[in-house]
Amino acid sequence: MFTVSESEAETIRRAFHDRGEWSAVVELRRLFPVFANNPEALRCVRAIAGWQPLPDPAGTPPKVTQLRRRKSAEPQP
C-alpha cells in the first residue's frame, strides 16, 4: 500500500495522457521505486489515470435549515 499526493497523481496522469501508459509506468516507478514489476505498476497507473479530482469542499456551503422553537403549551387549569 502506498499514498499518492495530488501533485504525484497529476504527474502520472500527464505522462499517461501525453505520452502513453508505459511513460506513466516510468513516472510511477521513478516516484515510487518500491515497484519491482511492470504489470503491477501498470495496474496502478491505470487506476491513478482514471481518478477524478475531489470537489472543492469550500465551494458551495451546505444548506442550513433554521429551527424554530415550539410554542410552549401552558398547563390548563
C-alpha positions in Angstrom: 0.0 0.0 0.0 1.2 3.5 -0.8 -0.1 7.0 -0.7 -0.2 9.3 -3.8 -0.3 13.0 -3.4 -2.3 15.1 -5.8 0.9 16.5 -7.4 2.3 13.0 -7.9 -1.1 11.8 -9.4 -1.1 14.8 -11.7 2.4 14.0 -12.9 1.4 10.4 -13.6 -1.9 11.4 -15.3 0.0 13.9 -17.5 2.5 11.3 -18.6 -0.3 8.9 -19.3 -2.3 11.3 -21.4 0.6 12.9 -23.2 3.0 10.0 -23.8 1.1 6.8 -23.1 0.7 4.3 -20.3 4.3 3.0 -20.4 5.7 6.5 -19.9 3.3 6.8 -16.9 4.7 3.5 -15.6 8.2 5.0 -15.8 7.0 8.1 -13.8 5.3 5.9 -11.2 8.5 3.8 -10.8 10.6 7.0 -10.6 8.3 8.4 -7.8 7.8 5.0 -6.1 10.9 2.8 -6.5 9.2 0.0 -4.5 7.5 -1.3 -7.7 9.6 -4.2 -8.8 7.5 -5.4 -11.8 5.8 -3.6 -14.6 2.4 -5.4 -14.6 1.7 -4.2 -11.1 2.9 -0.7 -11.8 0.7 -0.6 -15.0 -2.3 -1.7 -13.0 -1.7 1.2 -10.5 -1.1 3.7 -13.4 -4.4 2.8 -15.0 -6.2 3.3 -11.6 -4.5 6.7 -11.0 -5.2 7.8 -14.6 -8.9 7.2 -14.0 -9.1 9.3 -10.8 -11.1 12.5 -10.8 -10.1 15.4 -8.6 -12.2 15.7 -5.5 -14.7 18.6 -5.4 -13.6 21.8 -3.6 -15.1 21.5 -0.1 -15.2 25.3 0.3 -17.2 25.6 -2.9 -20.9 25.5 -2.0 -21.8 25.8 1.6 -24.3 23.2 2.8 -27.9 24.1 3.1 -28.8 25.0 6.7 -32.4 24.8 7.9 -33.3 27.2 10.7 -35.0 25.5 13.6 -37.9 27.2 15.3 -38.9 26.8 18.9 -42.2 25.1 19.6 -44.9 27.1 21.2 -44.9 26.2 24.8 -48.0 24.5 26.0 -49.4 26.2 29.0 -51.0 23.9 31.6 -54.7 24.1 31.7 -56.5 24.7 35.0 
